[in-house]
Amino acid sequence: MTDEVFEVAPVAHVIGGRREATDDHWGTEAIIRIDDRRFTVKSVQGLEEFSHLEIVFRFRLTNPTDLGFGGSSARDNPTWPEVGIFAHRDMPRINWLGVSRARLLRVDGLDLHVAELDAVDGTPVLDIKPWFAQCGPRGEIRQARWSTEMLDNHS
């Protein structure tokens, strides 16, 4: 397998909302401000008909030397099992990519007002997609018990 390198440029940035990368409390509102040097309002035409967006972004408040290739317990909780990086949704990933589903509140020009976005102020947004229910998981959903415990009181 050969290493491939990809160059990507942000299409937008997160404005407002959370200032610190925390595991919980995503309920705040923020704006995803689309780059008006490259995009016009035609790029968001029809988006207001969707309730949720899928946002691909680059984590920006992480230590680049803190890569989680080995196993670790979620949130350093010793009662949960050690699992590998691909069984987590943590920030320390080799490409620093995150994916979040946000609730779309309204579209105002190139400003997308959202809630429940798992990204902080200033985060570069790499892509924005409307959430299609038919693109969600099919069949029975299964997940690790520790992840359910971790997110039961998540807000």
C-alpha positions as CSV (number, residue, x, y, z in Angstrom):
1,M,0.0,0.0,0.0
2,T,1.4,3.4,-0.9
3,D,0.8,6.6,1.0
4,E,-1.4,9.1,-0.7
5,V,-1.4,12.7,0.3
6,F,-4.5,14.8,-0.3
7,E,-4.7,18.6,-0.2
8,V,-8.0,20.0,1.0
9,A,-9.1,23.6,1.5
10,P,-11.8,24.7,3.9
11,V,-15.2,25.6,2.4
12,A,-16.3,27.4,5.6
13,H,-15.4,28.1,9.2
14,V,-17.3,27.7,12.4
15,I,-18.1,31.1,14.0
16,G,-19.1,31.2,17.7
17,G,-20.5,28.3,19.7
18,R,-18.1,26.4,21.9
19,R,-14.7,27.9,22.6
20,E,-13.1,24.8,24.1
21,A,-12.9,21.2,22.9
22,T,-15.0,19.4,25.5
23,D,-16.6,15.9,25.3
24,D,-20.1,17.1,26.2
25,H,-22.3,20.2,26.0
26,W,-22.7,20.4,22.2
27,G,-26.1,22.0,22.5
28,T,-24.8,25.5,21.8
29,E,-25.6,27.3,18.6
30,A,-23.0,28.4,16.1
31,I,-22.7,29.6,12.5
32,I,-21.0,27.8,9.7
33,R,-19.8,30.7,7.5
34,I,-19.2,29.6,4.0
35,D,-16.3,31.2,2.1
36,D,-17.8,34.0,0.0
37,R,-14.7,34.3,-2.1
38,R,-15.5,31.0,-3.8
39,F,-19.2,30.4,-3.2
40,T,-22.4,32.3,-3.9
41,V,-25.8,31.9,-2.3
42,K,-26.6,29.5,-5.1
43,S,-24.4,27.0,-3.3
44,V,-26.9,26.7,-0.4
45,Q,-30.0,26.9,-2.5
46,G,-32.6,24.3,-1.2
47,L,-30.6,23.6,2.0
48,E,-33.2,25.2,4.2
49,E,-35.5,22.2,3.4
50,F,-33.3,19.9,5.5
51,S,-33.4,19.6,9.3
52,H,-29.8,18.3,9.7
53,L,-26.4,18.7,8.1
54,E,-23.4,16.4,8.1
55,I,-20.3,18.5,8.7
56,V,-16.8,17.2,7.9
57,F,-14.1,19.3,9.7
58,R,-10.6,19.4,10.9
59,F,-9.9,19.3,14.6
60,R,-7.9,22.5,15.4
61,L,-7.3,22.5,19.1
62,T,-5.3,19.3,19.4
63,N,-1.7,18.6,20.0
64,P,-0.2,17.2,16.7
65,T,2.2,15.0,18.7
66,D,-0.8,13.4,20.6
67,L,-1.7,10.6,18.1
68,G,-3.8,7.8,19.5
69,F,-2.5,4.8,17.6
70,G,-2.7,2.4,20.5
71,G,-5.5,1.4,22.8
72,S,-7.0,3.7,25.4
73,S,-10.1,3.9,27.6
74,A,-12.7,6.5,26.5
75,R,-12.3,9.6,28.6
76,D,-9.6,7.8,30.6
77,N,-12.3,5.9,32.5
78,P,-10.6,2.8,33.8
79,T,-14.0,1.0,34.1
80,W,-14.3,1.0,30.3
81,P,-12.2,-1.2,28.1
82,E,-9.1,-0.1,26.2
83,V,-10.1,0.1,22.5
84,G,-8.2,1.2,19.4
85,I,-8.4,4.6,17.7
86,F,-10.8,3.3,15.1
87,A,-13.2,2.3,17.9
88,H,-13.2,5.8,19.3
89,R,-14.4,9.1,17.9
90,D,-11.6,11.0,19.7
91,M,-9.6,14.0,18.3
92,P,-6.1,12.5,18.2
93,R,-6.3,11.0,14.7
94,I,-3.7,10.9,12.0
95,N,-5.6,13.2,9.7
96,W,-7.4,15.2,12.5
97,L,-10.8,14.8,10.8
98,G,-14.1,15.0,12.6
99,V,-17.7,14.4,11.4
100,S,-20.7,15.9,13.2
101,R,-24.4,15.9,12.5
102,A,-25.8,19.4,13.3
103,R,-29.3,20.6,13.4
104,L,-29.9,23.3,10.8
105,L,-31.8,26.2,12.4
106,R,-31.8,28.6,9.4
107,V,-29.9,29.7,6.3
108,D,-29.0,33.4,6.1
109,G,-27.1,34.1,2.9
110,L,-23.9,32.0,3.3
111,D,-24.3,31.7,7.1
112,L,-25.7,28.4,8.2
113,H,-27.1,28.7,11.8
114,V,-26.7,25.3,13.5
115,A,-27.1,23.7,16.9
116,E,-25.4,20.6,18.4
117,L,-22.3,20.9,16.3
118,D,-19.3,19.1,17.7
119,A,-16.8,21.7,16.6
120,V,-15.3,24.8,18.2
121,D,-15.1,28.4,17.1
122,G,-12.7,28.9,14.3
123,T,-12.8,25.2,13.1
124,P,-12.2,24.8,9.4
125,V,-15.1,23.0,7.7
126,L,-14.1,20.8,4.8
127,D,-17.5,19.7,3.5
128,I,-21.2,20.3,4.2
129,K,-23.8,17.7,3.2
130,P,-27.5,17.5,3.9
131,W,-28.5,14.6,6.1
132,F,-30.7,12.1,4.2
133,A,-32.5,9.6,6.5
134,Q,-32.1,6.9,3.9
135,C,-28.3,7.3,4.1
136,G,-28.3,6.4,7.8
137,P,-27.5,3.0,9.2
138,R,-29.7,0.1,7.9
139,G,-30.6,-2.9,9.9
140,E,-30.0,-3.4,13.6
141,I,-27.8,-0.9,15.3
142,R,-25.2,-2.4,17.7
143,Q,-22.6,-0.5,19.8
144,A,-20.3,-1.1,22.7
145,R,-21.9,-0.9,26.1
146,W,-19.2,1.6,27.3
147,S,-20.2,4.0,24.5
148,T,-23.8,3.9,25.5
149,E,-22.9,4.6,29.1
150,M,-20.6,7.4,28.1
151,L,-23.3,9.1,26.0
152,D,-26.4,8.4,28.1
153,N,-26.1,11.8,29.9
154,H,-24.5,13.6,26.9
155,S,-25.9,17.0,26.1
